[in-house]
Amino acid sequence: MANFVLIADARLGSWAWDDVVPHLRAAGHGVHPLTLSGLAEKQGVPAGQQTHVQDIVDEVERQDLYDVFLVGHSYSGIPSGQAAGRIADRPAHVVFLDSSIPVEGQPFVSAWPDGGTMMRASIAAHGGFWPVAPAAHFEGHGLTDDQIARIVGGSTPHPGATLTEPSVLERPLGDLPSTYIKCTLGDPEPSDDVAKLLAGGRWRLIEMATGHWPMFSQPRELAQILLGIAAGV
């Protein structure tokens, strides 16, 4: 039995996995969707990037999980990649779901085209939080109007420090058995840093013909891919 620890994108909580969880549990696996500090039902909890890393480590250790498959979506690839190196005796695999990846000494915002200048300004203008994205942000990703309304309605402002503080890697990402799931709608190619890791021999690439939020647009298909990863297919 695998144990899936599911961590959603910035601004989202464990609820974002509600359509995926039943398919994984029906196959007999343990499923642990996780809300990171400062988000959803944990609003008000102070959080920096290392808080989010520790959230993931604590979830694995508190429940004494082994055969762990860490699934980090979008922003959450950053803390997931760091957490995997701190529970090296427990995870079987890391799944980066159309996600950013941590780079030693670099924050999430550093990968943005302007180096994060606009995001830092937005965070400063909103009291230290990255504000909830408007509905237009989710257009062109294979989502229905109802799905977009669900995402926007469930989103909460994201603690800015988690986006601007640097990553700290205790184990090189290339040493981690990992799968990168690339959602190809509108952006078909992995980033250069992901491509380098894919060429290293321990990572593999799986493509999904949908947009950036497959837990909403294709939850059944996403679950089947995760089950295949756990089965070594």
NORNOR-V556904 format. One record per residue. N is the residue number from 1. SS is DSSP state (alpha for helix, beta for strand, coil for the rest). PHI is phi in degrees with one decimal (* if undefined). Layout:
n=N ss=SS phi=PHI
n=N ss=SS phi=PHI
This chain:
n=1 ss=coil phi=*
n=2 ss=coil phi=-87.1
n=3 ss=beta phi=-118.7
n=4 ss=beta phi=-90.1
n=5 ss=beta phi=-106.7
n=6 ss=beta phi=-107.4
n=7 ss=beta phi=-125.0
n=8 ss=coil phi=-87.5
n=9 ss=coil phi=-64.7
n=10 ss=coil phi=-51.6
n=11 ss=coil phi=78.2
n=12 ss=coil phi=-109.1
n=13 ss=coil phi=-116.0
n=14 ss=alpha phi=-60.3
n=15 ss=alpha phi=-57.6
n=16 ss=alpha phi=-62.3
n=17 ss=alpha phi=-96.9
n=18 ss=alpha phi=-57.1
n=19 ss=alpha phi=-85.7
n=20 ss=alpha phi=-95.0
n=21 ss=alpha phi=-53.0
n=22 ss=alpha phi=-59.1
n=23 ss=alpha phi=-68.2
n=24 ss=alpha phi=-71.9
n=25 ss=alpha phi=-67.8
n=26 ss=alpha phi=-63.7
n=27 ss=coil phi=-86.7
n=28 ss=coil phi=94.0
n=29 ss=coil phi=-98.3
n=30 ss=beta phi=-79.4
n=31 ss=beta phi=-132.8
n=32 ss=beta phi=-134.2
n=33 ss=beta phi=-68.7
n=34 ss=beta phi=-125.1
n=35 ss=coil phi=-93.7
n=36 ss=coil phi=-80.8
n=37 ss=coil phi=-57.8
n=38 ss=coil phi=88.9
n=39 ss=coil phi=-120.4
n=40 ss=alpha phi=46.8
n=41 ss=alpha phi=-71.4
n=42 ss=alpha phi=-105.4
n=43 ss=coil phi=-57.0
n=44 ss=coil phi=95.0
n=45 ss=coil phi=-82.7
n=46 ss=coil phi=-60.5
n=47 ss=coil phi=-150.2
n=48 ss=coil phi=-113.2
n=49 ss=alpha phi=-61.3
n=50 ss=alpha phi=-69.1
n=51 ss=alpha phi=-61.0
n=52 ss=alpha phi=-67.8
n=53 ss=alpha phi=-61.2
n=54 ss=alpha phi=-67.3
n=55 ss=alpha phi=-53.7
n=56 ss=alpha phi=-70.8
n=57 ss=alpha phi=-59.5
n=58 ss=alpha phi=-62.7
n=59 ss=alpha phi=-62.9
n=60 ss=alpha phi=-66.4
n=61 ss=alpha phi=-75.1
n=62 ss=alpha phi=-62.6
n=63 ss=coil phi=-93.1
n=64 ss=coil phi=52.0
n=65 ss=coil phi=-88.5
n=66 ss=coil phi=-125.8
n=67 ss=coil phi=49.3
n=68 ss=beta phi=-88.3
n=69 ss=beta phi=-116.0
n=70 ss=beta phi=-79.6
n=71 ss=beta phi=-117.7
n=72 ss=beta phi=-110.9
n=73 ss=beta phi=-99.3
n=74 ss=alpha phi=55.0
n=75 ss=alpha phi=-51.6
n=76 ss=alpha phi=-71.8
n=77 ss=alpha phi=-63.0
n=78 ss=alpha phi=-64.9
n=79 ss=alpha phi=-69.8
n=80 ss=alpha phi=-64.7
n=81 ss=alpha phi=-63.5
n=82 ss=alpha phi=-74.0
n=83 ss=alpha phi=-62.3
n=84 ss=alpha phi=-59.4
n=85 ss=coil phi=-72.8
n=86 ss=coil phi=-100.2
n=87 ss=coil phi=-127.5
n=88 ss=coil phi=-61.7
n=89 ss=coil phi=-85.2
n=90 ss=coil phi=-114.4
n=91 ss=beta phi=-74.7
n=92 ss=beta phi=-89.9
n=93 ss=beta phi=-166.4
n=94 ss=beta phi=-117.5
n=95 ss=beta phi=-113.5
n=96 ss=beta phi=-95.5
n=97 ss=beta phi=-92.9
n=98 ss=coil phi=45.0
n=99 ss=coil phi=-114.2
n=100 ss=coil phi=-72.7
n=101 ss=coil phi=-126.1
n=102 ss=coil phi=-74.0
n=103 ss=coil phi=-123.7
n=104 ss=beta phi=-50.3
n=105 ss=coil phi=78.4
n=106 ss=coil phi=-114.5
n=107 ss=coil phi=-86.1
n=108 ss=alpha phi=-53.5
n=109 ss=alpha phi=-69.7
n=110 ss=alpha phi=-65.5
n=111 ss=alpha phi=-82.1
n=112 ss=coil phi=-72.0
n=113 ss=coil phi=-54.5
n=114 ss=coil phi=-96.4
n=115 ss=coil phi=73.6
n=116 ss=coil phi=93.8
n=117 ss=alpha phi=-59.4
n=118 ss=alpha phi=-67.2
n=119 ss=alpha phi=-66.8
n=120 ss=alpha phi=-59.9
n=121 ss=alpha phi=-65.3
n=122 ss=alpha phi=-64.9
n=123 ss=alpha phi=-61.4
n=124 ss=alpha phi=-64.0
n=125 ss=alpha phi=-75.8
n=126 ss=coil phi=-119.2
n=127 ss=coil phi=66.4
n=128 ss=coil phi=91.5
n=129 ss=beta phi=-126.5
n=130 ss=beta phi=-83.6
n=131 ss=coil phi=-68.2
n=132 ss=coil phi=-62.0
n=133 ss=coil phi=-78.2
n=134 ss=coil phi=-73.4
n=135 ss=alpha phi=-57.7
n=136 ss=alpha phi=-61.5
n=137 ss=alpha phi=-62.0
n=138 ss=alpha phi=-100.6
n=139 ss=coil phi=-71.6
n=140 ss=coil phi=82.5
n=141 ss=coil phi=-118.6
n=142 ss=coil phi=74.0
n=143 ss=coil phi=-102.7
n=144 ss=coil phi=-78.2
n=145 ss=alpha phi=-59.7
n=146 ss=alpha phi=-66.0
n=147 ss=alpha phi=-66.0
n=148 ss=alpha phi=-63.4
n=149 ss=alpha phi=-62.0
n=150 ss=alpha phi=-66.6
n=151 ss=alpha phi=-65.2
n=152 ss=alpha phi=-63.2
n=153 ss=alpha phi=-66.4
n=154 ss=alpha phi=-94.4
n=155 ss=coil phi=-75.0
n=156 ss=coil phi=-131.5
n=157 ss=coil phi=-55.9
n=158 ss=beta phi=-101.7
n=159 ss=beta phi=-56.6
n=160 ss=coil phi=-63.9
n=161 ss=alpha phi=-62.9
n=162 ss=alpha phi=-67.9
n=163 ss=alpha phi=-96.5
n=164 ss=alpha phi=-111.4
n=165 ss=coil phi=-85.2
n=166 ss=coil phi=-76.6
n=167 ss=beta phi=-77.4
n=168 ss=coil phi=-130.1
n=169 ss=coil phi=-97.6
n=170 ss=coil phi=-92.7
n=171 ss=coil phi=-149.9
n=172 ss=coil phi=-58.1
n=173 ss=alpha phi=-58.9
n=174 ss=alpha phi=-65.0
n=175 ss=alpha phi=-87.4
n=176 ss=coil phi=-90.2
n=177 ss=coil phi=-61.4
n=178 ss=beta phi=-144.4
n=179 ss=beta phi=-123.4
n=180 ss=beta phi=-106.6
n=181 ss=beta phi=-97.3
n=182 ss=beta phi=-101.2
n=183 ss=beta phi=-87.5
n=184 ss=coil phi=-94.2
n=185 ss=coil phi=-67.6
n=186 ss=coil phi=88.0
n=187 ss=coil phi=-151.5
n=188 ss=coil phi=-77.3
n=189 ss=coil phi=-108.3
n=190 ss=coil phi=-63.2
n=191 ss=coil phi=-65.9
n=192 ss=alpha phi=-60.9
n=193 ss=alpha phi=-68.4
n=194 ss=alpha phi=-68.7
n=195 ss=alpha phi=-59.0
n=196 ss=alpha phi=-63.2
n=197 ss=alpha phi=-69.6
n=198 ss=alpha phi=-63.9
n=199 ss=coil phi=-80.9
n=200 ss=coil phi=-83.7
n=201 ss=coil phi=105.0
n=202 ss=coil phi=-105.1
n=203 ss=beta phi=-107.7
n=204 ss=beta phi=-134.0
n=205 ss=beta phi=-113.5
n=206 ss=beta phi=-125.9
n=207 ss=beta phi=-107.2
n=208 ss=beta phi=-122.8
n=209 ss=coil phi=-85.2
n=210 ss=coil phi=-153.6
n=211 ss=coil phi=-86.7
n=212 ss=coil phi=-73.1
n=213 ss=coil phi=-120.6
n=214 ss=alpha phi=-68.5
n=215 ss=alpha phi=-65.8
n=216 ss=alpha phi=-103.0
n=217 ss=alpha phi=-78.5
n=218 ss=coil phi=-143.4
n=219 ss=alpha phi=-64.0
n=220 ss=alpha phi=-66.3
n=221 ss=alpha phi=-64.7
n=222 ss=alpha phi=-62.8
n=223 ss=alpha phi=-60.3
n=224 ss=alpha phi=-64.1
n=225 ss=alpha phi=-65.4
n=226 ss=alpha phi=-63.1
n=227 ss=alpha phi=-64.3
n=228 ss=alpha phi=-65.9
n=229 ss=alpha phi=-61.7
n=230 ss=alpha phi=-64.7
n=231 ss=coil phi=-84.7
n=232 ss=coil phi=77.5
n=233 ss=coil phi=-83.3
